[in-house]
Amino acid sequence: MHAITIPEPGGPEALVWDEVPDPVPGEGEVLVEVVAGAVNRADIMQRQGHYDPPPGASRYPGLECSGRISALGPGVSGWAVGDEVCALLAGGGYAEKVAVPAGQLLPVPPGVDLKQAAALPEVTCTVWSNVFMVAHLRPGETLLVHGGSSGIGTMAIQLAKAAGARVAVTAGTKEKLDQCAELGAGILINYREQDFVEEIRQATDGAGADVILDNMGAKYLDRNVRALAVNGRLAIIGMQGGTKAELDIGALLGKRAAVSATSLRARPLDEKAAIVAAVREHVWPLFAQGHVRPVVDREVPMREAASAHRLVEESSHVGKVLLVAS
């Protein structure tokens, strides 16, 4: 088969479409013939040499894919050859085939095209696990999503809105904010021109955000704490703005607030399987009901992954950029 390899870390040109051995499904795994994958910031970090796959995972980038099951490994039940699926991966999605633990498979949701289903596993699992399983967003509360036009952001808006929450977003252009509004965001903040702390306070009559989903990390830590409501919860899922910052414990105590930080890729298989099962139970019905849809900016041939990485690094897209197998 062919896959995108990274012989040496570097810029987008470091991604090489090469012939590699076919994966073999092990105990509890299935083999998926990939129809499409999706680009995530973690893939860019891996390409740059900053985010290695966990031990035992595929060395090829790609944290999610969609396709058809072509073989079952020992001990797999509940799935059959030919099933159309999407999958949460620890790596290997930028390839023609990938071996996937059965617990990380999801059926393609009703009304979703097989290719576009590749845009769903990472974002639905990230948003559901952080916003709902960890931060426990409730109806009537306010969620602030940084990077509202990203893949994570566009899914967070839809799921929070479906749960009866009020949604605030930050984004860098009016066009991106307008698209966030179309998905259900009601508080629109241009982070280039506005102070999100002041804007969220004004929009909530001084209360602040009950939950904040943050992809920036260190750069936003102090302001995020100031933007939290009493009993607020800050969920950190990225470090685009750095990894080290001072935390004002007094401010946190004064609000009886909580800070959590999680990632999906390195979690044990049983934890990932539990998240995937929760997504299938709680999120998948929302597709059939028309409350949630994948947001795909464009599709790029998988062998041209370098151009897809450039698009994502430019941050000119809304939602996900897909890599489509030839």
Salt bridges, closest charged atoms under 4 A:
ASP22 OD2 - LYS97 NZ 2.99
GLU64 OE2 - LYS320 NZ 2.41
GLU84 OE2 - ARG68 NE 3.38
GLU96 OE1 - HIS2 ND1 3.77
GLU141 OE2 - ARG138 NH2 3.06
GLU141 OE1 - ARG233 NH2 2.80
ASP178 OD2 - LYS174 NZ 2.73
GLU198 OE2 - ARG201 NH1 3.61
ASP222 OD2 - ARG226 NE 3.15
GLU271 OE1 - ARG267 NH1 3.33
GLU281 OE1 - HIS282 NE2 3.72
ASP297 OD1 - ARG298 NE 2.66
GLU299 OE1 - LYS115 NZ 3.14
GLU313 OE2 - ARG47 NH2 3.15
